[in-house]
């Protein structure tokens, strides 16, 4: 039976180094939240990560709606920021990977994906939220599944059934006797490993980052007693350092996620040789 996060939090906030209690290290309980609505036992509930995912969607949609609802030839500050973000993804990710002619139609999808992932990551350092939604595997898995379905459907549409199978399996008759083994490995890699690593890469980075932030935050409070205050100061500095580092990682992981997405789409559209 999993620990009640509210009880764990109460223990962590009451515990100091000279109070006779052990260090309340973070663990899986740091990713568990009691339902805000519904019953967790029935799997029909609404909790904090779900709320943050919903709010993240609203923030991204609201930001771009506010920026472009009345576009100006000479953009205001909000429109300028939105245009810079949009243009970064369009030129720096889509055009660089697929080219302008082939990639233009996929720009809205990739832009939406980038800013949604980034927002889900950013919740980690926003006061009151302080939790990266993508540190729960279900969310990166769902996003990776969407990309996977887009990639597979584009491959079949572009190359037909036989051509798609050749694309997935890396069919090359020049391989001779090694062809069956290569095809099996390529099929396994493309159809199973690729979506798995696409999701896990984002999940693992955000999971680890959140654990480190929680670790140093708890340590700062735990050491804040007697002569431990000096060590608490060092731990708090590490909280600030890790927060700045997380800002970089959050943006980087959103970039990597969409870069891989565009690479997969480009591969689906490329001619098989």
Secondary structure, 3 states (H helix, E strand, C coil): CCCCHHHHHHHHHHCCCCCCCCCCCCCHHHHCCCCCEEEHHHCEEECHHHHHHHHHHHHHHHHHHHHHCCCCCCCCHHHHHHHHHHHHHHHHHHHHHHCHHHHHHHHHHHHHHHHHHHHHHHHHHCCCCCCCHHHCHHHHHHHHHHHHHHHHHHHHHHHHHHHHHHHHHCCCHHHHHHHHHHHHHHHHHHHHHHHHHHHHHHHHHHHHHHHHHHHHHHHHHHCCCHHHHHHHHHHHHHHHHHHHHHHHHHHHHHHHHHHHHHHHHHHHHCCCC
